[in-house]
Amino acid sequence: MRMKPQYLFVVVVAGMVALYFIARSLLSLGAPAHAHAQAKPIVGPPSVQAKMIPETERPYDVVVRGRTQATRSVVVRSETAGVVAQAPVLQGTYVKEGQVLCRLAVDARQAALDQAHAAERAYELAVQQNEELAKKGFRSPTQVLQGQAALDAAHASVRQAEIALAQMNIKAPFAGVFDHRDAEVGTYLSPGQPCGTVIEVNPLLVVGDVPETQAAKMRVGATATARLVSGQTLTGRIRYVSRDADPQTRTYHLEMTLPNPKLDVRSGLSAEMHIGAGSGPAHLVPVSALVLDSAGRQGVRYVGADGRVAFAPVDVIEETHDGVWVTGLSGVVQLITVGQSYVADGQKVRVALAP
């Protein structure tokens, strides 16, 4: 009986599949035993890259965020009542000590001074006459003393009138900038009302607050630099560190003074103070090498002499383009730079030196 072509094709395919499995089983039986053993994965310590980091003596800087501030700022007020007759200084102008900022109308004060001078002259003549008559016996010592007392009162009246007239001129208490005007010509000022504000910006202050962990490193007179938001870098010295902490923030107020002869640095600019706090051992490590341990502490992982991983908490003292300077390590350290996040403390590792 002749087989149909489609059945013949199925038989041929089935025979080829059977031959394949038979041949595979025969080859598997003939392979050496060590070939199967080599196929098993090799289990061993994980591999990390590490770099030898030397210890370096480096100056410590404490970085404090702050702002520039005028050394002195005073609201200049009127000592007497009167109408502003002149305002000779524009706000924003540099003024010298004693320069008139507001001048009140004199009114009758000059006349009062003239009257006091006239009375003073009259009493002087009376005293002279009493002294001459006393020598001739026509005036008693009591009358002479009464005349002298009247002359002294006239002197006091003159002085009082002079002060009242001088108070018409409201003057700058120190050299600085007339930063803000409160009274214009025609404004009536009562005693204590402001004419304007004078600020001293040379020298200039940079103020900030130091955390309690860094306060012990601050010293009055220490050299410091201030990097302003405008890009300027200025050098000065620490003039004040408070002894009592702010009860809310637990920080200590700090003031740095720096020269500003051109008055080009304004008050109120944001600044970053770098304050010298001595020197000591430090290590320059890549930023990527910093990790956190299970307690949330920032630090680095390194390989000890026994080839095991160890963790060391560090403090960052300065950030640079080449990495960060940290304290907390000692001597030359084999720092893990690749794989530090995938190994645990005390784990044995294989080390490949990083390029």
Secondary structure as GFF3:
##gff-version 3
##sequence-region A 1 355
A	DSSP	alpha_helix	5	30	.	.	.	ID=ss1
A	DSSP	alpha_helix	33	38	.	.	.	ID=ss2
A	DSSP	beta_strand	47	53	.	.	.	ID=ss3
A	DSSP	beta_strand	56	77	.	.	.	ID=ss4
A	DSSP	beta_strand	82	86	.	.	.	ID=ss5
A	DSSP	beta_strand	93	95	.	.	.	ID=ss6
A	DSSP	beta_strand	100	104	.	.	.	ID=ss7
A	DSSP	alpha_helix	109	135	.	.	.	ID=ss8
A	DSSP	alpha_helix	141	166	.	.	.	ID=ss9
A	DSSP	beta_strand	169	171	.	.	.	ID=ss10
A	DSSP	beta_strand	176	181	.	.	.	ID=ss11
A	DSSP	beta_strand	188	189	.	.	.	ID=ss12
A	DSSP	beta_strand	194	211	.	.	.	ID=ss13
A	DSSP	three_ten_helix	215	217	.	.	.	ID=ss14
A	DSSP	beta_strand	223	228	.	.	.	ID=ss15
A	DSSP	beta_strand	233	241	.	.	.	ID=ss16
A	DSSP	beta_strand	251	258	.	.	.	ID=ss17
A	DSSP	beta_strand	270	285	.	.	.	ID=ss18
A	DSSP	three_ten_helix	287	289	.	.	.	ID=ss19
A	DSSP	beta_strand	291	292	.	.	.	ID=ss20
A	DSSP	beta_strand	298	303	.	.	.	ID=ss21
A	DSSP	beta_strand	309	313	.	.	.	ID=ss22
A	DSSP	beta_strand	315	320	.	.	.	ID=ss23
A	DSSP	beta_strand	323	327	.	.	.	ID=ss24
A	DSSP	beta_strand	333	338	.	.	.	ID=ss25
A	DSSP	beta_strand	350	353	.	.	.	ID=ss26
###
